[in-house]
Amino acid sequence: MNQQNDEIVVRLKNVSKTFFSKQNPSVSIRDLALGLFNRRKEVKVVKALQNINLEIRKGETFGIIGSNGSGKSTLIHLMMQSMKPDEGATIETKGVMLRLALGMGMDPNLSARENIFVNGSILGLSFSHISSIFDEIIAYANIEDFVDTPVKHFSKGMHARLKFSIALHANAEILLLDEFFGGVGDQDFRKKSTRAFKKVILQGKTIIMVSHAVQNVKKHCERAIWIDKGIIKMEGAADAVVDAYIENFKLLEAKKELEEKELKEKKRNRRKKRNAE
Amino acid sequence: MLSKLKTNILNKIPDNNRYERIWKIAQVDFKKRYFNTKLGLLWALINPLFRLFVFYFVFAWIGRMRGDNFGIYIFGALIVWMSFMETTSAGIRLLHAKKYLLMNIQFNKLDLFISNTTAGFMGFLFNLVAYMIISIGVGIPIIPDIVWLPLLVINLYILTLGVSLILAVINIYLKDIHHVWSMYSLLGFWTMPSIFPMERFTGYLEILLWINPVAGILVNIRNILFYGKPIEWKFFFYNFALAILFYLIGEYLLNKHWQNSLEKA
């Protein structure tokens, strides 16, 4: 299906992440001074991720699914190395990694042209290279008439198209799609991105896809993990993981429904009893 | 022709994409700072000129403190100090302001600070040229020691970069550092020979010239461009060493702590 090989481009070993949030953190000098006299502070410990071990190979399309607050975002930040893991963890990545999330990665006050040059050069492209692919990026994003318009005036769809277009043309080896397609309603763009997806896969780029839209993960990914409350609940073929996740989701929904029903029943009985009295 | 020359030079520098990147971010920062306004780059000059007018009015007319070219004397201090303060103040919030890049792309974070300092220095160099033109215009002689001027500018650049790095890391943990820094702006300006003559900074007051890392640089810039005197090497070496020390501390702190900026945001 693709140019996947045995080279591991992302390796996580014993990765855990604990957040310590103080009830009233000292963010100002005043707080710090007052804190000297009031040493007893409640510290809330949140174990966002626990003992994650993961290997992603070059050219693989890998999915990460899980409900809200399960630790997906934290995992992405750790992979991007924009956050530090707890002691004892190893995170190794090979190649330039780019995260694509809606509305992020661009300066809203700069024009599309400037954002392309800033992002492109940060991603390792020379100015001459960016100039040579500039028209292509604009054409792909379908924003020919808005090249010098500040990005803050762009619609969600235009934003997403431009970002995706930069990512496709830049030489980032690993693309991290963080809920990237979920928010775009543009059918045309969805079709286009599916085609682009295949092209990217053929180029041998690694794709890590984080999504609530689990069908997307099933459609595009070969392997996937399901994270639940900070631990990997299941790892394996994307089909199987997504099916298990949906099954579990249905079960939970059914359980919730049943509980709600029981609660309503109880209330009704109580009311009846009261009326009878 | 020019672009060909530029490409040739860039090709000779190893990893030239890094320099392009730094230049691009500096360019857009500079543009954002000045070109979204009606008067554009002129603001870089108008701001110190306005302060100069206020100080001149207060000290020369009300305070009757008049020396030869007193206005130029103050103007030199204003452009040096304002460049240092404006650039370091922008540096304080840099990790926050560039979060959109930090979160999404892997690259050397130091480049953001080099770009910020470079953007700040574009305005400074513009003012320095204006200052030199005025100095020559009023008959201040050009002395051979002017060859050291670029080194003094580089000294100020490294110092600004180092202090920006340190302040940005402090800002991760203490958000109100910018209030402290704006207070220091006042303190630093008045405790160096910005308005008062050098002769006042003798005896025990000389220590002020050693405490403020910008003071020695200002003294030497003034020696060259105002008094037509040779530079004072004791200040030159001390300030250069101090700037490098600040830079090394700043770079170490950035590498160790930048990842916490997302958590603490």
Boltz contact constraints between the chains, C-beta under 6 A:
constraints:
  - contact:
      token1: [A, 27]
      token2: [B, 175]
      max_distance: 6.0
  - contact:
      token1: [A, 28]
      token2: [B, 176]
      max_distance: 6.0
  - contact:
      token1: [A, 29]
      token2: [B, 176]
      max_distance: 6.0
  - contact:
      token1: [A, 82]
      token2: [B, 102]
      max_distance: 6.0
  - contact:
      token1: [A, 82]
      token2: [B, 103]
      max_distance: 6.0
  - contact:
      token1: [A, 82]
      token2: [B, 262]
      max_distance: 6.0
  - contact:
      token1: [A, 83]
      token2: [B, 259]
      max_distance: 6.0
  - contact:
      token1: [A, 83]
      token2: [B, 262]
      max_distance: 6.0
  - contact:
      token1: [A, 84]
      token2: [B, 259]
      max_distance: 6.0
  - contact:
      token1: [A, 96]
      token2: [B, 106]
      max_distance: 6.0
  - contact:
      token1: [A, 97]
      token2: [B, 106]
      max_distance: 6.0
  - contact:
      token1: [A, 98]
      token2: [B, 105]
      max_distance: 6.0
  - contact:
      token1: [A, 99]
      token2: [B, 104]
      max_distance: 6.0
  - contact:
      token1: [A, 104]
      token2: [B, 100]
      max_distance: 6.0
  - contact:
      token1: [A, 104]
      token2: [B, 104]
      max_distance: 6.0
  - contact:
      token1: [A, 105]
      token2: [B, 100]
      max_distance: 6.0
  - contact:
      token1: [A, 105]
      token2: [B, 104]
      max_distance: 6.0
  - contact:
      token1: [A, 110]
      token2: [B, 28]
      max_distance: 6.0
  - contact:
      token1: [A, 114]
      token2: [B, 28]
      max_distance: 6.0
  - contact:
      token1: [A, 117]
      token2: [B, 24]
      max_distance: 6.0
  - contact:
      token1: [A, 118]
      token2: [B, 24]
      max_distance: 6.0
  - contact:
      token1: [A, 121]
      token2: [B, 20]
      max_distance: 6.0
  - contact:
      token1: [A, 121]
      token2: [B, 21]
      max_distance: 6.0
  - contact:
      token1: [A, 121]
      token2: [B, 24]
      max_distance: 6.0
  - contact:
      token1: [A, 122]
      token2: [B, 21]
      max_distance: 6.0
  - contact:
      token1: [A, 122]
      token2: [B, 105]
      max_distance: 6.0
  - contact:
      token1: [A, 122]
      token2: [B, 107]
      max_distance: 6.0
  - contact:
      token1: [A, 124]
      token2: [B, 17]
      max_distance: 6.0
  - contact:
      token1: [A, 126]
      token2: [B, 17]
      max_distance: 6.0
  - contact:
      token1: [A, 127]
      token2: [B, 20]
      max_distance: 6.0
